[in-house]
Structures are given as structure tokens and as C-alpha cells.
Amino acid sequence: MKINYSNLEKKLNIKFKNQDLLVQSLTHKSFNSNNNYEKLEFLGDRVLGLVISKKLLDIYPEEKVGILDKKFAALVNKKTCFQIAKSIDLDQYIITLNTKNKKTTIEDKIISDCCESFLGYLYLDKGFDVAEKVIYLLWKEHISNSIITQVDAKTKLQELSLKKFKKLPNYKLISNTGPRHKPFFKVAVKLIDTKYFFGEGNSKKDAEQNAAISCLINLK
């Protein structure tokens, strides 16, 4: 199957060699049950994990393992991989068919899976150094944002509230909209002597984290 990958090559400033393997890395099992991205996704997940782990140790040499683990989880999860894939329009190259052999809407999970399988392909096609360079390029903004670990926001706010008021923060679900496969939550949080601060996200947990961050920033 001949596909024009020139735009993708320009975005990453590289030239692909094995295009058959590239096609495989972006092929869902609904199209080809034998020759699809699953094994390359397995490999790419490990490549991404190694590169991000190494980078975090370089940036935070004095940080505790528990904090590094939370930063790592935020950088390699399905949500982040989906965002990375969309940033380079990787979904435009994904091959998937439904039972009627017509192109179907590509699910977010498939797009994030293909992000990892594409990294597995890069490792095999161009070597570790190039794969590492591409990961640093695509994850640059996310790595920079890891300085503020969202996972810690609720914990920090809880500690602050207990220390000052001996009570937990009060979270309130404002709304839950959108389809079941892609919900959108809005949550508010307040302490004893504060107004409500709001956060949004594709899960209630993410919305609570973002509300906690908003509250912490304003309290500072």
C-alpha cells in the first residue's frame, strides 16, 4: 500500500526508509488481523518509557522516586500520547475498517496506541538516537509542564486545608456533558474561607485536579 508520508517527514525532519513497516505501525487489526500495529505498540511503549525515564532523571536528579513516577505517568499515559499523535496529524495515516469494509471513525485509544507503535517503528527504522530525538521534540512542552505535577495538586490542597481548617476541601460536580465515550466534566472546589474555583477535564479526576490547581494558584 502506497501512502504519501511527505508531510509527516517534514514535520519530524526525517526520511522514512521501511515504508512497509511504517504502514504496519499505523494499521489496526480490523483491517489486517495478522499484520498490524500491536507488536510495534508493545515495543514503542518501552522505547517511550526509557527515553522519558532518562530525561526525568536528568531534569530532576534530586527528586524522590514517588514524584518522578507521577511525572512519568502523566507524560506517557494514553491521553498524552493521543495529544502528541494529533499534534502531528498521525491519525490521518491510520488504516482501519469496520465490518462493512468502510473507513470508520478512529477512536481516541487507537490514535494513542498508534503513537506508541509509530515510536516502535522509528526505533527499528532509524535507531534509538533518532527515536529519542523525535520524542524530545514532540514531548518538549509536556516535559516542561511536568515542573508542575497535576497529580499532586489535590494532595497539596488537601494538606493545606487540613492544616489551616482541620477540614477537607469541598469538591462539587457542576456538569457532566458530552457523549459517553468522550465525556466532559466541570468541577468546583472551595476551602472554608474561599470562593469556588473551577476546573474542567475529560474525567472527573482530571477536572478535580485542575480545580485544585486553580485554587492553589489563586491562594498564592
N, C-alpha and C positions, 0 to 999 in steps of 0.2 A: 504493500500500500504506500503510494507516494503522497506525502504531505509536505507543504511548504513551511519550514520552520525558521525562515529567514528573520522574521520579526522577533522571535524568541531569542535567536542567536545574537541579534543586535542589542537587545535589552541586557543580555548577560555578557556580551563582548567575548563570545567563544564560538567555535565552529564544531558542530557535532560530527562524529565520524561514523559510528554504527547506527544508522537510522532505523534498521530493523529492530534493534534492541530498544531504541527510543520509542518507537511505535508500541512495543510490548509494554513499556513502562507506563504508558498512558491508555492502555486498553483494559476495559472492565471485563470481568468474567462472563457477563451477559452477552458479550459479543464473541468472546473466544474462551471457552471453559478450560483450555489447556495452556494457551499462550497469552497470559495476562499479567497484570502488574503485581500480583500478590507476593511473589518471592522477592521482587525488587523493592517492594514496600518494606518487607522484613529487613532487607539489607540497609535501605535508606534510613530507616528508623535508628539503626545502630550508628550509622555514619553521622547523622544529625546529633545524636546523643553524645558521641565522642567529641565532636567539634564544639558543641555548646558547653559541655563539661569543662573542657580545656580552657575555653575563653573565660568562663566564670571564675576559674581558679586564678587566671592571670589578672582579672579585674579586681577580684576580692580575695587577696591572699590571706587576709586576717579574719575573714568571715567564718562564722560557725557553719558546720555541715548542714544543720537543720534549715538555716536561712538559704544556703546555696541550693538545697534540694527544692525549696519552694520557688526560688527564682528559676531553676531549671524546669520545673513542671510547667510554669507559666510560659516558658519560651518554646517548649516542644509539644504542647498539647494540640489537639485537633483544631481548636479554634484559631490558634496562631498559624498553624500550617495552612488552614483554609484562607486566612488573610494574605499570607505570603503568595499562595497559588493565584489568588485573584489579582494581586498587585502586578503580576507578570502575564496575566490572561492565560494561565495554563489550562483553564477549563475549556478554552476554545479548541484545544488539541485532543481532548479526551474522547475516546471512542466507546460508545455504549449503546446497546439496542434493547428494546423491550421485546416481549414475546411475539409481537406482530412485525418484528424486524423494521421498526421505525425508530428514529432517534428520539430518545426520551429526555425529559428534564433531568439534569445531573444533580444528584443530591450533594449537600454540603460535605457529607462524610466521604463520598467518592472523590471529591475535589481535594480534600485534605489528605486522603490516602495517596492520591497521585502526586501530591507534593513530595511525600516521602519516597515514593517509588522513583520519581524523577531524580532525586538526590542519589538513590542507589544506582541509577543509570549513569549519572555523572561520574560517580566513583569508578565504575567499571570502564567507562568510555574515555575519561580524561585523567583519572588518577586522583589520589587523595588531596593533593595540593590544590588542584582546580576546584574540587568539590568544597573544600574548606573555604577557598576564596569566595565562591558563589554564596555559601551560607553566610559568611561575614557580611557580604554585600546586601543580601536580602533581609537578614535579621538585624542589621545595624541599628535601626530605630528602636526595635523591640529590646535589644540588648541595652541600649542607652536608657530606656524606660525602666529597666529592671532595677535601677537605683532606688526607685520607689516600688516596693513589693506589695501589690494589691492584696495578696493573700494575708498580709499582716495587718491590714487596716482595721478589720473588725476586732482583732485581738487587742490592738493598741487602744482602740476606742473603749473597749470593754474594761481594760486595765485602768484607763483614765477615769471612767465613770465610777468604777468600784472604789477607787482611791479617794475621789472627791465627794461622792454622794452615797457610797455604800449600796448602790443600786445599778442594775444592768441598763444599757441603752435600750430605748423603746423603738423597735422597728415596726413599721406599718406598711402593708401592701396597698399601694394606691391603685394599680391597674395591672391586668394581665391580658394582653391583646395579641393579635396575630394568629396564624394557623397553628395547629398542634405541633407540626414538625419544625416550626420556626417561631416560637413564642417571643413576646417582648414584654418585659416586666418593668414596672416603675415602683420604687420603694422609697419610703421616707424614714428618717431616724432622728431622734432628739434625745438630749440629756435633760436632767431636771430643770436647768435654768437656760435652756437654749430653744431657739425656734427649730422647726423641722428642716432638715437638709435632705436633698433628693438625689437618687441615683437610678440609672437605667442599665439594662443588660438583657441578654438572651436567655438568662436563667435568673431565678430569684436570688441565688447565691451571688452571682455577679452584680446584680443590682444592689444588694446589701453592701457588698464590698465598695462599690462606687459611692454609695450614700455615706458610708463610713469615711471614705477618703475626703469627700466634700466637707463633712463635719470637722474632721481633723485639720484640714487646711484653713477653714474659717476660724477655728478656735485658736490657731497660731497667730 
